[in-house]
Amino acid sequence: MARPLRIEYPGAVYHVMNRGLARQPVFRAPTDYDTFLQVLSETHALWGVEVFAYCLMRNHYHLCLRTPIREGPGKFDTVFSG
């Protein structure tokens, strides 16, 4: 069953998460965390995404963010999913 469509509007706050397949690591080396945070910083600079909180674990991550434009986190999926 497909998930319901995400409701998107300017200024919406979203919980974004991603898990590694079959609990496999998303971050394999300590530098992977730094690279992820750098991409997150660039996303803020490029698109004005406000990051309220994040939690990076070896096999998944969580983000709490607000988008200033109508496009929700789907626009950024390719940035964070590689």
N, C-alpha and C positions, 0 to 999 in steps of 0.2 A: 504494500500500500504506500503510495507516494505521500510525502509530508504536505501539509497545507502551504499555500503560497504565503510568503513573508509579506507582512504589511509594511510598506515603505512610505515615509514622508520626511520632509526636511526636519532635522533636529531630533530624529528618532534615536533612542538608545537601544543598542543591541548586545546580546550575549553571543559571542562567536566562539565556537570550539572546533577542534579538529583532533582526531585520534589516529594513531598509527594502525595500519591493517593488522589484525590478529595480535594486538598489543605489541607490535614491533615498535622500536624506537623511532621517534620523529627527530630527536636530537641525538646524534651519535657521538659527537665530540663537544668538549666545552666551548670551542669556537663557534659551534652551530647556534648556541644560545645568543652569542654576541651578534652573529650575522642576522638572526631573526629580529633582534631588537633594533639593529641598524635599518632593516627593511621597514619595520614598524615606524621608526622615526622619519624615514623618507616618505612614507605614506601620509604621515601627519603634515609634512612640509609641502607635498605635492597637492593633496586634496583637502587639507584642513580637517582631517579626521581627528577627533579628540579622544584620547585614550584615558579612561578613568582608572582602569585596573587591568592587570594581566597576571597570569599564573602559568609558568612554563614548567612542565614536567617531562620526564624522559620520553614518555610515549604519547603525550597529548598536551594541548595548551588551551587556555581560556582567555578571552579578551572581553572587556566591557568597553564599548566605544559608542561615540555619537557621530553621525554623519551630517555635515552641514547642507548637503544637497539631497535631492529626492532619491537618487540611487542608493540603495542600502548596501550591506556588506557583500552582496553578490558581485558587485563591481570589483571588489578587492579579492575575491576568492582565488583568482589566478595568481595574484601576488603572493598570497600566503600558502597556497597549496602546491606551488611549484609547477 
